Amino acid sequence: MRDVTDISLEDLPFLRRQARTQRFTLGAPKEFKVAPDGSRILFLRTESGTDPRHSLWSFDVASGEETKLVDAAELLPGEEDLPPEERARRERSRETGGGVVGYAVDDAFTVAAFSLSGKLHTLDLATGDVAVLVDGSVVDPRPSPDGTHVAYVRDRRLRVIDRATGEDRLLGGEDSEAGDDIAWGLAEFIAAEEMGRTRGYWWSPDGKSLLVERSDRAAVPRWTIADPANPQSAANVVAYPAAGTTNADVTLAILGLDGSRVDVTKTGWEYLAAVHWSAAGRPLLSVQSRDQRKLEIQAVDPVTGSVEVLHTETDEHWVELAAGVPAWTSDGRLVRESAADGDHRLVVDGVAVTPPGLQVRSILHVGDEVLFSASEADPTQIHVFRTEGGELRRLSTEDGVHVGSGNASLTVLSSWTLERSGPVVTVVSGEKTLARIGSYTVDPDVVPNLTWLTLGERGLRAALVLPTGYEESEGKLPVLLDPYGGPHAQRVLQTRNAFLTPQWLADQGFAVLVADGRGTPGRGSAWEKEIAGELADVTLADQVDALHAAAALHPELDLERVAIRGWSYGGYLSALAVLRRPDVFHAGVAGAPVTDWSLYDTHYTERYLGLPQEETASYEHNSLIAGAGDLSRALLIVHGLADDNVFVAHSLRLSSALLAKGRAHVFLPLAGATHMTPQAEEVAENLMRTQVDWIVRELSGDAVKSEENA
């Protein structure tokens, strides 16, 4: 047999190409930073659409010239050796690439700092010289605003190195706090996994001190991840705050380079959601209560550590967090997001500056003006906007999903559309497009056979994907639902790359339906909160309604042969479908499903279901395990044994409950796999083929049984 490494990419089957290109995203530029004078832009990009190692590049705006500043392959020709904290950071952010995956710069754009294989590197942006300051176990290095020092985390302690003298000293984490329960300068698990906060320290504008998170996980329950495939390996014991249990204790302190320490007053909050510190004002905190029904924006006095509450927002269900805020504008106006009137609106200095109906997605940059992303009437599109005095300007022009970086004056747009695969990356200023930055993504040469749908009385956004070249005369098609279906994530977006896998599935002989139900973003606060306390009922009902409404419009859909597959929340929804609606669904593939919400983490679960000690009936109703005896259809469960987000205990407990009730099912464990789907080419391909082959068998005439005979 010929080794696949000897075969050109074009000759590989789609699933192998998809795995090798990391879903056709390698080669796309990302992580843009604009120089203060707008003359150049730094960014990360791999050498090609198949190289996973990111290098650091510079783009000259005037000439359009690209220069490679840091060659990851040259600095690190072999395998990376990452410290455990960096591996955890990448898992939380779902980062699958390698090389330089993140970097930071000083205010004047004189120095960049990054870690590569755990070593702290600095790059002199004037000369191009690269230096190694620390030889190993470095996490999240960041230069001071004036470029004189670099802070970083090592062994869960914050350290600072003087670039001129080389003096490297401990700043946060005294010897009296020995042990790995205490961390200085790292975002705790809940912040990184659920709140979108990946940082644990912030430089003061003058570079003389840092605002630093101190977390103590001593009281957090310990859960064990074993490696059954390698019984000689020690088990990995992690601190996991399951619903209703104790979170890490998070506090803040301002640590001076002169050795001073000011503890920040902690008043009435459980969760530290966001931190902002700029020259325009005092440090800002966004904090939440344990029940998430109250959010406060607090300003910190850096001299005394006392706090002042600048704004409070409450909600009977929960206050949604917004990315990029709070922040000060350059002239000291407070920028925040509010959904108090039902729409997610941008608020500057107490005044909503976006109109009703425009749903703000994230705040991308705050300076003299505000750069942000939002959806208008169509939630399947995301556009980039900027404030302009008292007006708004939309910077993205074509239909699709646009990602913005830089600032309101000089913006980098990464534009993904249905018309092409991969992004077009442009540099824009006002109404002018100044330049284009190269993207090396592989074109999968797939044009989805896609029909855009708005379904049912709730106007569910959905996409129907049919086999390439399909004609109605060919007969009815079995239906495969391919949802995520839960809060905070969309599948139905106007970008071709979102439908490459659904098209491959369709080409195996299915009509593939992808639908976003209630709880998904882009349609306002009321839409998101209809799932409160009713995750199972609402999200499943929307998938059923979408299926029936689509079949009414497209008679080629065979409702006698319906399967559903999904991962994470989609896995939960798939198992839920065959358990509770066997009249509709005949087979389900549940990948890494949450089966018992009391086993999932605090911030996510309690937002929707409350505390398990107080909402026992709700947790039981939304559990898969409680209804295990009702299974009458085919169920395939897939789970990674190294998953530290949705632990394999979820699937094991469901499997045990099904066995106890005498309900046949299939359980496929994935050795060494985390919550991210497997990345190895052969495993990724064979896992997908295994699912499809299993679904085909179960939907065959002999396999589909009536509920009475199941």
ABEGO torsion letter per residue (X at the ends): XBBAAABBAAABBAAAAAAAAGGGABGBBBGBBBBAAGABBBBBBBABAABABBBBBBBBAAAGBBBBABBAAAABABBBBBBAAAAAAAAAAGBABBEBABBBBBAAGABBBBBBGGBBBBBBAAAGBBBBABBEGBBGBBBBAAGABBBBBBGGBBBBBBAAAGBBBBABGBAAABEAABBBGBBBAAAAAAAGBABABBBBAAGABBBBBBBBAAABBBBBBBBAABAABBBBBBBBBBBGBBBBBBBBBBBBAAGBBBBBBBBGBABBABBBBBAAEBBBBBBBBAAGABBBBBBBBAAAGBBBBABBBBBAABBBBBBGOBBBBAAGBBBBBBAAAGBBBBBBGGBBABBBGBBBABBABBBABBBBBBBBABAABBBBBBBBEABBBBABABBEBBBBBEBAABBBBBBBBAABBEBBBBBBBEABBABBBBBABBBAGBBBBBBBBBBEAAGBBBBBBBBBGBBAAAEBBBBBBBBAGBBGBBABBBBAAAAAAAAAAAAAGBBBBBBBBBGBBGAEAAAAAAABGAAAAAAAAAAAAAAAAAAAABAABBAABBBBBBBEAAAAAAAAAAAABAAABABBBBBGBBABAAABBAAAAAAAAEBAAABAAAAAAABAAAAAAABABBBBBBBBAABAABBAAAAAAAAAAAAAAGBBBBBBBBBGBBABBBABAAAAAAAAAAAAAAAAAAABAAABBBAAAX
